[in-house]
Amino acid sequence: MSLSPSSSAQKAREAIAKRLGDLRQDAGLKGRDLAVRTGWSESKVSRIANARTPPSDSDIRAWCAACGAEDQAADLVAANRQADRMYTEWKQLHRDGMKRVQEEVIALFEQTRQFRVYCSNVMPGMVQQRGYARDLMTAITEFQGTPDDVSDAVKSRLARGRYLHEGNRTFALVLEETVLRYPFGDRDEMRDQLGYLMDVMALPRVSLGVIPFGTKRAMWPLEAFYMFDDRLVEAELLSAAIAISTPGEIATYAKAFGILAGMAVYGRAARALIREAVDALG
C-alpha cells in the first residue's frame, strides 16, 4: 500500500472534464451533438468527458465554442495547464539538462518558511555535497538519456545549501537509514557527505532524524517528498515529478510525515548511526 501522488493531477483533470460536461449539458447538447459541432469523433468526446484523454488548449476552446461558452475558455485553459504541470516526466523536465530545474526551484525556496523533507533513497538535495551530487546526477543523466550538464547542475544544487544558514526558515529532515548506506562519490567523498550531515544537525533551525533499520514500522517507506509550508508537496517518482497542491492530499502527506518523524531518532542516537555508516566505509 502506498500513497498515489499522481492522483492530484488526475483529480484536476476530472474536475476540468466535469466543467466541460456541465457546459455541454447547459447548452442542451448530447455527446454526438458536440462531436458534430467540433468535427470530432464521438469517441474523442467521450474520452475527454471521462478524463481519459487530457484535452489540448485548442480542444477546450473548440468545446467551449460549440457550447456557446467562449467566455469560459480562458479559465479552463489555465486550469488545464496547471493540471499538466502537476505530473511531469523527468525526461521532459531534464530535456535540456538538469541545471535549469535546479535554478527554477530557487524561487520556491525563497518563498518557503517551513520545509519538511522525507527521503528513503538519497540525501536531500539541500544537504548534498559536491562529490555525492556529481555522482548522483551523473547516474540520473545516464539513466534518462538527457543532455549532460552535470557540472553546472551541481553548482546550482550546492547553492541551495545556503538556505540552511540564512533567514528564518526551519527544516525538518527525516531520512531512512538506507540513505546513509547508499554510496555516491568515492569513499572520501561519501565520508565528507556523512560528516556534513552531522554539521547540519548542529544548525539551530534544522531538525534531522534517522529511521533506524529494524524500527517497528508505523508507516511504510514512501517515495521521497518535499513539503513547502502547507501549500505544496513535491514527490519524486522514478519516471516523473509530482506537484501536489490539493489541501486534502497535502494534509495526507503532513500526517505521513508526522508518523515518519515520530519513528526517527535524533541527536546523539542519530549521530551514532551516521558514525556507523562512516565506519562501514572502511
N, C-alpha and C positions, 0 to 999 in steps of 0.2 A: 504494500500500500504506500502511496506517495501523493504529495500534492501535485496538482496539474497546473503548472504555471502558464500553459498556453490557453487556459480557459478564459482569462481576461480578454484576450483577442477574440476568441470565439463568441463570448457574450456580447462584445461590442458589435461584432458582425451580425449577430442575431438581432440586436436592437435596431441596427440600420435596416435589416430585412423587414422587421416589423413595421418600421416607419414607412418604408416603401409600400408594404402591404396595406397599411392604413390609407395611404394616398390613393391606391388603386380602388379600394372599397369606397372611399369618399367620392370618387369620380364615377362610381356605379359601373366599374369595369370588371369583367372576368379575365382570367389569365389569357384566354385566347384572344380577347379584345385587345389587350395590351400588346400581345405578340403581333397582331395585325398592324397596330398603330406604330410600333417601333421597327417592324420588319424583321423581328427575331423569330426564332422557333419557340414553340410553347415550352419545350424542354429547358431552354435558356431562361425563360421567365420563371419556371418552376425552381430551377437551381438557385437563382438569385433570391427568390421569395423564401426559400427554405434555408438560406445561408450556407448552401453547399458550394457555391461559387461566389467569391468576392466580386462585387461589381467594380468596373473601372469608373473613372470620373465621367467619361462620356456616356457610359451605361446609365449612371444616375441622372444625368441631365436629360437623356432621352426618355427615361421613365417618368421623370417629373413633367416634361413637356407633354407626354401622352396623357397625363392625368390632369393637365391644366394647372399644374402647381410649380411653375418655373421659379416662383419666389422661394421655394423650399430647397432648391438645388444646391445653392452655395453652402448652406449649413450642413447638408447631408454629405457633400463632397469633403468638407473639412473633417467631419466625424469619420468618414471612411478612411481618409489618410491617417488619422490618429490610430484607428484600428490596425492599419497596416504596420504602423511603427511599433505596435505592441509586441509583434513577433517578427524578428528579423534574423535571417540566416547569417551566420558568421561570415560565410563566403561573400555575402553582399556587403556586410559591414566592413570587411577587410579587402574589398575589391581592388583598392589602390594601395594596400599595405595597412599596417597597424597604427602608424603614427597619428593619423587623422582621428581615429577613435579615441586614442589616449588624450589628445588635446581637447576633443569635444566634451569630455567628461569634466573638465576643469570648471566649467560654468556651474555644473551641478554641485561640485564640491564647494564652490564659493557660496552657494545658496543654502547649504545644509548646516544645521547646528548639531543634530544628533545622528550619529552613524551607528548602526547595528549590523554586524557582519558575521556570517557563519560560513566557514569553509571546511569541506570534508576531503579536499583533494590537493589543493595547492595553497601557498601563502597568499593572504590578501594582497592585492596589488599595491596598496599604500605602504606596506612594510617590506616589499621585495627589495633586495639588494642587486647590484649590477650583474654579478655572475649568474645568480638564480634567475633573474628576469630574462637575461640573454638566452639561457638555455631553454627556458620555458617558451619564450616567444619564438625561438627557432623551431622547436618541436611543433608548435601550433601552425606556423607558416608552412612547414613542410607537409604537415597532415592536410591542411586545407588547400594547398597548392596555390596560395595567393602571393602577390608580389613581396619580395624580401626587402623590407626597410627596417629590419630588427634594430640596427644600431641607433637610428633616430627614434624609433618607438621606445626603446629602453630609456633614453634620455627623458622623454616625455613622461613615462611611467614613474621614474625616480622623482620627478618634480612634484608628484602628488604627496610625497612624504613630508613636505614642508607643512602641510595642514595639521599634522600631528603635533607640531610645535608652536603654531601661531593661532591667534584668535581665541574664541571661547567655545570652540567645538568640542564635543565629547565623543569618544569612540569606545564602543563595547564590541570586542572581538572574541569570537568563540571558535576554536579550532579542534577538529578531531586529532587525536594523537598521530594518526596516519600522516597528517600534514608534516609533522616533524621528521618523519622517516622516509619520505619520498625525496630522493636527492636530485637537485638540479644544479648545474655548475660542477666544478671539480670538488674534491674533498675539502680543500681550504676555503673555497667559496661557500660551500654549504656550512662549514663551521662559522664563517663570518655571518651568514644569514641567521643561523640559530642564535649566535651571540647578539645580533641586533634585536632579535625578538626580546631577549632579556633586557636590553636597554630600553626598548619601547615600554615594557611593563612598568618601568620606573617613572614614566611621564605622568604628570598629575591628572590629566584628563583622559587617560587610557585605562580601560579595564580589559585584561587579556586572560582568558580562561582556556584550559585544555581539557577535553573529554578523554579520560584515560582508556586504554584498552581494558576490557573486562568490566567496564562500568555497566551496571544493570540499566538497560535502556528503558527510559520513559518516553523516548521519541526516537524513531528510526533515523539513520543518516539520510540527509537530504542533499539535493543539488546545492552548490554554493549560491548564496544570495546576499545582496547588499540592501539594507533599508536606509532610505534617505528621509529623515524625520518620519512623519506619518503620512507622507504624500506619494511616495514612490518606492517600489521594490524592483530591483533588477536581479533576475535569476539567470544562471548560466547553464545551459544545456550543451551537450556535445555539438549539436548542429545549429543552435540558434541562441540568441539573447532574447529574454522576455522582459518587457517593461510592464509592470503591474501597477495600475492606478485606481482600481476599483476599491472603495473603502472596505467592503466585506472581505476581500482577499488580502488586503494589507493587514487587516485585523487577524486573519488566519496565520499569516507569517509572523506577526508580532507574538501571537500565542505560542507558535512553534519555537521562536527564538527564546522566549522566556523559559520554556521547558528545557531546551538545549543548554541555555546558560546555567540553569539550575543543576545540570548534570556535570558541569565542568568544575575543575579545581583551579585555584588561583594562588597568587603569592608564592610562598615557599614550595608548595606542592607542585605548582606549575613549573617553577624553575627547576625542580628536581627532574621532571620529565624531559625538559629541554636539555639538561646536562646529560641525561642518559642517552638522548639521541646524539649528542655531540660525541660521547664516549664510544657509541656504536660505530662511528665513522672510522675509528682506529687511529 
